[in-house]
């Protein structure tokens, strides 16, 4: 009696025989390529970008890999758009010879809208990958300092005994510390601890495509790096609310980060206003 694995293998053979033009599965090929795509073309694009940009550190190679993948996906979308035009035009019930390009879009507008949305996302990701690579090339990451060598044990020759003359010479009297004048203020008295920086608070409302794409996690990481406290949360109207408290320079830098957002965000407007300082234990996502 055949086993389950043998039955499954026979079923797949019969199914492939019914589809003689189906592409065969190739094991060990590049995961970025579909079975009907030529992996050699992807390797050629990869070699071309690596020869042109010449990445020298792992961080630069990561950006170059993103550039290669986005370029490959844009080429795939070009082929997909041509095939979609051809398929819809040939399978339409009534074809109009004067409108070979407009008819497919009218027949299936959702598919073309999905392709155009994918185009916009990939072009934005490609632009950010180039910008990140350029910024990393101009401002490379600092290398960590080399660890200090551990002290080695050395055998020292003991010094000869030295004698001391313990005389009974009286020590000079210590002068008392001068007292601050009666009219001295707090600023005239030296403090042993520096005064903390004054804290301010701001509240922002960000609108656009900012929900469901990791915008709040992006805001939390930026606030923690700048040493700010507060919270961020989604609003029912599709906006994101951010409250942060801390020094004014850090708040200004934080506002610029909110305008940029993560890779897949699309920030349209950012409303900012001053708020009273409220104590928060860290920066949280609500």
DRENVODREN-780464 format. One record per residue (C-alpha): residue number from 1; x, y, z. Coordinates in Angstrom, 2 decimals. Layout:
BEGIN
<NUM; <X; Y; Z>>
...
This chain:
BEGIN
<1; <0.00; 0.00; 0.00>>
<2; <1.54; 3.37; -0.98>>
<3; <2.35; 5.83; 1.77>>
<4; <0.94; 9.35; 2.07>>
<5; <4.16; 10.88; 0.71>>
<6; <3.97; 8.68; -2.40>>
<7; <0.31; 9.57; -2.97>>
<8; <1.08; 13.26; -2.64>>
<9; <3.99; 12.98; -5.06>>
<10; <1.80; 11.18; -7.64>>
<11; <-0.91; 13.80; -7.23>>
<12; <1.54; 16.63; -7.90>>
<13; <2.92; 14.80; -10.97>>
<14; <-0.56; 14.38; -12.41>>
<15; <-1.39; 18.01; -11.71>>
<16; <1.78; 19.22; -13.45>>
<17; <1.09; 16.98; -16.45>>
<18; <-2.26; 18.70; -16.81>>
<19; <-0.35; 22.03; -16.91>>
<20; <2.55; 21.46; -19.30>>
<21; <3.44; 25.17; -19.50>>
<22; <3.64; 25.70; -15.74>>
<23; <7.09; 26.86; -14.55>>
<24; <9.06; 24.19; -12.74>>
<25; <10.17; 24.74; -9.18>>
<26; <13.90; 25.29; -8.93>>
<27; <15.50; 24.59; -5.55>>
<28; <18.44; 26.66; -4.39>>
<29; <17.55; 29.74; -6.46>>
<30; <17.42; 33.33; -5.19>>
<31; <14.43; 33.99; -2.91>>
<32; <13.90; 37.43; -4.52>>
<33; <13.08; 35.88; -7.92>>
<34; <9.90; 34.11; -9.01>>
<35; <10.18; 30.72; -10.77>>
<36; <9.66; 32.32; -14.21>>
<37; <12.23; 35.11; -13.58>>
<38; <15.88; 34.94; -14.51>>
<39; <18.01; 35.01; -11.37>>
<40; <21.06; 35.97; -13.45>>
<41; <19.50; 39.38; -14.15>>
<42; <19.11; 40.00; -10.43>>
<43; <22.75; 38.99; -9.86>>
<44; <23.84; 41.37; -12.63>>
<45; <21.92; 44.28; -11.05>>
<46; <23.44; 43.43; -7.67>>
<47; <26.98; 43.37; -9.09>>
<48; <26.39; 46.68; -10.89>>
<49; <25.22; 48.51; -7.75>>
<50; <27.98; 47.05; -5.60>>
<51; <30.60; 48.07; -8.17>>
<52; <29.15; 51.60; -8.40>>
<53; <28.51; 52.37; -4.70>>
<54; <31.35; 50.28; -3.20>>
<55; <29.97; 49.72; 0.33>>
<56; <32.70; 49.20; 2.91>>
<57; <30.80; 48.53; 6.17>>
<58; <27.80; 46.31; 6.98>>
<59; <25.54; 49.34; 7.47>>
<60; <26.27; 50.59; 3.94>>
<61; <25.73; 47.11; 2.49>>
<62; <22.30; 47.01; 4.14>>
<63; <21.26; 50.20; 2.32>>
<64; <22.69; 48.88; -0.96>>
<65; <20.64; 45.67; -0.58>>
<66; <17.49; 47.78; -0.11>>
<67; <18.33; 49.77; -3.25>>
<68; <18.82; 46.57; -5.27>>
<69; <15.57; 45.02; -4.05>>
<70; <13.50; 48.16; -4.73>>
<71; <14.97; 48.45; -8.24>>
<72; <14.15; 44.81; -8.94>>
<73; <10.57; 45.17; -7.68>>
<74; <10.02; 48.26; -9.84>>
<75; <11.08; 46.25; -12.91>>
<76; <8.68; 43.51; -11.91>>
<77; <5.84; 46.01; -11.58>>
<78; <6.59; 47.28; -15.09>>
<79; <6.11; 43.77; -16.45>>
<80; <3.03; 43.26; -14.29>>
<81; <1.40; 46.42; -15.62>>
<82; <1.98; 45.37; -19.25>>
<83; <0.60; 41.89; -18.60>>
<84; <-2.44; 43.35; -16.82>>
<85; <-3.19; 45.66; -19.77>>
<86; <-2.92; 42.71; -22.17>>
<87; <-4.99; 40.32; -20.05>>
<88; <-7.88; 42.72; -19.40>>
<89; <-7.99; 43.89; -23.01>>
<90; <-8.01; 40.36; -24.45>>
<91; <-10.63; 39.00; -22.03>>
<92; <-13.02; 41.94; -22.22>>
<93; <-16.48; 41.22; -23.57>>
<94; <-16.35; 44.14; -25.98>>
<95; <-13.02; 45.62; -27.09>>
<96; <-12.80; 49.18; -28.37>>
<97; <-10.04; 49.63; -30.98>>
<98; <-9.70; 53.38; -30.33>>
<99; <-9.04; 53.02; -26.58>>
<100; <-6.64; 50.05; -26.08>>
<101; <-5.16; 51.61; -22.93>>
<102; <-8.17; 53.27; -21.34>>
<103; <-10.49; 50.27; -21.63>>
<104; <-8.46; 47.94; -19.34>>
<105; <-8.40; 50.57; -16.59>>
<106; <-12.14; 51.11; -16.90>>
<107; <-12.75; 47.35; -16.79>>
<108; <-10.63; 46.70; -13.67>>
<109; <-9.70; 49.96; -11.90>>
<110; <-8.92; 48.36; -8.51>>
<111; <-6.04; 46.29; -9.89>>
<112; <-4.46; 49.34; -11.52>>
<113; <-4.90; 51.38; -8.34>>
<114; <-3.12; 48.63; -6.36>>
<115; <-0.22; 48.67; -8.82>>
<116; <0.10; 52.46; -8.66>>
<117; <0.04; 52.39; -4.84>>
<118; <2.79; 49.78; -4.91>>
<119; <4.76; 51.98; -7.34>>
<120; <4.56; 54.97; -4.97>>
<121; <5.63; 52.92; -1.93>>
<122; <8.61; 51.37; -3.70>>
<123; <9.81; 54.69; -5.14>>
<124; <9.59; 56.27; -1.69>>
<125; <11.52; 53.37; -0.14>>
<126; <14.15; 53.60; -2.91>>
<127; <14.57; 57.34; -2.34>>
<128; <14.97; 56.85; 1.43>>
<129; <17.52; 54.06; 0.87>>
<130; <19.63; 56.37; -1.34>>
<131; <19.31; 59.20; 1.22>>
<132; <20.29; 56.90; 4.10>>
<133; <23.31; 55.59; 2.20>>
<134; <24.43; 59.13; 1.33>>
<135; <24.05; 60.30; 4.93>>
<136; <25.96; 57.28; 6.23>>
<137; <28.72; 57.86; 3.69>>
<138; <29.04; 61.54; 4.69>>
<139; <28.70; 60.89; 8.46>>
<140; <30.07; 57.40; 9.17>>
<141; <29.30; 55.75; 12.47>>
<142; <32.09; 56.13; 15.06>>
<143; <34.04; 52.99; 15.77>>
<144; <33.96; 51.78; 19.39>>
<145; <37.16; 52.47; 21.32>>
<146; <39.59; 49.60; 21.59>>
<147; <39.51; 47.84; 24.99>>
<148; <42.28; 48.78; 27.33>>
<149; <44.85; 46.02; 27.92>>
<150; <44.59; 44.27; 31.23>>
<151; <47.35; 45.11; 33.71>>
<152; <50.03; 42.48; 33.88>>
<153; <51.56; 41.36; 37.14>>
<154; <55.12; 42.57; 37.54>>
<155; <57.57; 41.73; 40.28>>
<156; <58.90; 44.92; 41.86>>
<157; <62.08; 45.16; 43.86>>
<158; <61.26; 46.38; 47.37>>
<159; <62.75; 49.76; 48.25>>
<160; <65.17; 50.05; 51.09>>
<161; <63.76; 51.17; 54.40>>
<162; <63.46; 54.91; 54.80>>
<163; <63.49; 56.54; 58.18>>
<164; <61.09; 59.27; 59.27>>
<165; <61.66; 62.02; 61.82>>
<166; <58.53; 62.25; 63.93>>
<167; <58.99; 65.72; 65.40>>
<168; <56.59; 67.46; 67.69>>
<169; <56.37; 70.58; 65.55>>
<170; <52.93; 72.17; 66.06>>
<171; <50.72; 72.42; 63.04>>
<172; <49.63; 75.91; 61.96>>
<173; <46.06; 76.73; 62.93>>
<174; <43.58; 76.35; 60.13>>
<175; <41.83; 79.50; 59.06>>
<176; <38.03; 79.39; 59.39>>
<177; <36.03; 79.46; 56.16>>
<178; <34.71; 82.92; 55.35>>
<179; <31.03; 83.32; 56.07>>
<180; <28.82; 84.77; 53.33>>
<181; <27.66; 88.34; 53.91>>
<182; <24.30; 88.93; 55.44>>
<183; <22.90; 90.37; 52.23>>
<184; <24.10; 87.43; 50.12>>
<185; <21.51; 85.71; 47.97>>
<186; <21.20; 82.06; 47.00>>
<187; <23.12; 82.73; 43.79>>
<188; <26.14; 83.96; 45.80>>
<189; <26.39; 80.74; 47.85>>
<190; <28.26; 77.96; 46.01>>
<191; <26.11; 74.89; 45.38>>
<192; <27.54; 71.37; 45.36>>
<193; <25.01; 70.15; 42.78>>
<194; <24.21; 71.75; 39.37>>
<195; <20.72; 73.02; 38.84>>
<196; <18.58; 70.87; 36.51>>
<197; <17.61; 72.27; 33.12>>
<198; <14.20; 73.85; 32.84>>
<199; <11.62; 71.54; 31.29>>
<200; <8.99; 72.47; 28.72>>
<201; <6.12; 70.48; 27.25>>
<202; <4.54; 70.28; 23.80>>
<203; <1.56; 68.47; 22.33>>
<204; <1.34; 67.49; 18.65>>
<205; <-1.48; 66.17; 16.47>>
<206; <-0.20; 64.40; 13.34>>
<207; <-2.52; 63.64; 10.42>>
<208; <-1.97; 61.55; 7.30>>
<209; <-1.18; 57.86; 6.90>>
<210; <0.16; 57.47; 10.44>>
<211; <-1.92; 54.62; 11.92>>
<212; <-1.18; 50.95; 11.42>>
<213; <2.37; 51.44; 10.07>>
<214; <4.43; 51.62; 13.30>>
<215; <4.36; 55.41; 13.75>>
<216; <3.87; 55.27; 17.54>>
<217; <6.76; 52.83; 18.02>>
<218; <8.92; 55.12; 15.88>>
<219; <7.93; 58.09; 18.09>>
<220; <8.66; 56.14; 21.29>>
<221; <12.18; 55.18; 20.16>>
<222; <12.98; 58.77; 19.19>>
<223; <11.68; 60.14; 22.52>>
<224; <13.69; 57.63; 24.55>>
<225; <16.88; 58.49; 22.64>>
<226; <16.33; 62.21; 23.30>>
<227; <15.53; 61.66; 26.98>>
<228; <11.93; 62.93; 26.79>>
<229; <8.94; 61.75; 28.80>>
<230; <5.30; 61.58; 27.81>>
<231; <3.03; 59.40; 25.69>>
<232; <1.59; 58.82; 22.23>>
<233; <-1.74; 57.37; 21.17>>
<234; <-4.08; 56.92; 18.21>>
<235; <-7.14; 59.13; 17.93>>
<236; <-10.53; 57.98; 16.56>>
<237; <-10.33; 60.46; 13.65>>
<238; <-7.19; 58.79; 12.23>>
<239; <-4.66; 61.19; 13.75>>
<240; <-1.88; 60.45; 16.26>>
<241; <-1.46; 62.50; 19.44>>
<242; <1.98; 62.98; 20.99>>
<243; <2.80; 64.65; 24.32>>
<244; <6.42; 65.14; 25.37>>
<245; <8.20; 67.02; 28.16>>
<246; <11.87; 67.87; 28.42>>
<247; <14.47; 70.51; 27.55>>
<248; <13.59; 72.85; 24.70>>
<249; <16.46; 71.80; 22.33>>
<250; <15.40; 68.16; 22.56>>
<251; <11.76; 69.11; 21.92>>
<252; <12.75; 71.03; 18.79>>
<253; <14.71; 68.05; 17.45>>
<254; <11.79; 65.77; 18.36>>
<255; <9.38; 67.96; 16.36>>
<256; <11.52; 67.56; 13.25>>
<257; <11.44; 63.77; 13.68>>
<258; <7.63; 63.85; 13.93>>
<259; <7.41; 65.64; 10.57>>
<260; <9.53; 62.92; 8.93>>
<261; <8.01; 59.74; 10.40>>
<262; <9.03; 56.13; 9.64>>
<263; <9.59; 54.71; 6.17>>
<264; <5.96; 53.80; 5.32>>
<265; <4.34; 56.85; 6.93>>
<266; <2.93; 59.77; 4.97>>
<267; <2.80; 62.82; 7.26>>
<268; <0.59; 65.61; 5.92>>
<269; <0.10; 68.11; 8.75>>
<270; <1.59; 68.48; 12.25>>
<271; <-0.21; 70.76; 14.74>>
<272; <1.90; 71.86; 17.72>>
<273; <1.02; 73.80; 20.88>>
<274; <2.57; 74.47; 24.26>>
<275; <1.35; 72.52; 27.30>>
<276; <1.95; 72.51; 31.02>>
<277; <4.62; 70.11; 32.25>>
<278; <3.15; 66.85; 33.56>>
<279; <5.35; 64.20; 35.17>>
<280; <5.48; 60.85; 33.32>>
<281; <7.59; 57.83; 34.17>>
<282; <9.25; 57.40; 30.77>>
<283; <7.59; 57.56; 27.34>>
<284; <4.70; 55.15; 26.75>>
<285; <2.33; 54.06; 23.99>>
<286; <-1.32; 54.23; 24.93>>
